[in-house]
Amino acid sequence: MKSRRLFWNIVEKIEQLIESGLYQPGSRLPPERELAETFDVSRPTIREAIIALEVRERVEVKTGSGVYVLENKNAPKQLHSISAFELTQARALVEGEAAALAATTITDEELRDLKSTLDAMEQEENPEHADRDFHMIISRATRNNAILLAVENLWQVRDTNVEVKAAYKGVCSQSSSKRLHEHTVIYQALKKRDTQAARAAMHQHFNRLINALFEAKEAQALEEVRRQTIETRGLYSLSHVIREA
């Protein structure tokens, strides 16, 4: 079971790197030896992960050439434009209930995995990946595949929507300590098996994120007004006339 979990963890990490844009469709993955060193696992584990990725149609193995990234055919098609505010509100509602349910079903091993992601965030070892892992562990802990799929799709939008990515990058990079604290509160609620506290902690986490997004939006709007004012002042100012006089 441990070996199986290990290679599936590698599958998820490689998929995250693909979705992040590090490995673009059509590009070749690093050699097996390099991947083994990167993820600190054995080469057989990497081979198992590559086989799983090939079955999931995320990569294509070309004998004598290497492993190539494929377009994600399963990526959700966005029929409507989704703003960062809409996405964050949806995540709060779905992941809040996921946390509440997980509080009753999460295992001690999953709690240890959650603690590992907190340690990674604190040490700033790929904090974005640790953040995603944290939320996905909770979703899997619900033992409800429909909830897991919903959360995966919401994260897919977060990772692929250009406007959402830009908005999140602007606020997440400035609040690492707050993010760590909020995730720790969620973890403590889950550890206590407290359904209401887990839901509330998840809602507080996303509420802070929504407010941060609004503050960033307001700052951007003020900067745009300032830029336009400077341009207009330059157009109609009489300074050059006064100097000439």
Disulfide bonds with the S-S distance in Angstrom:
none
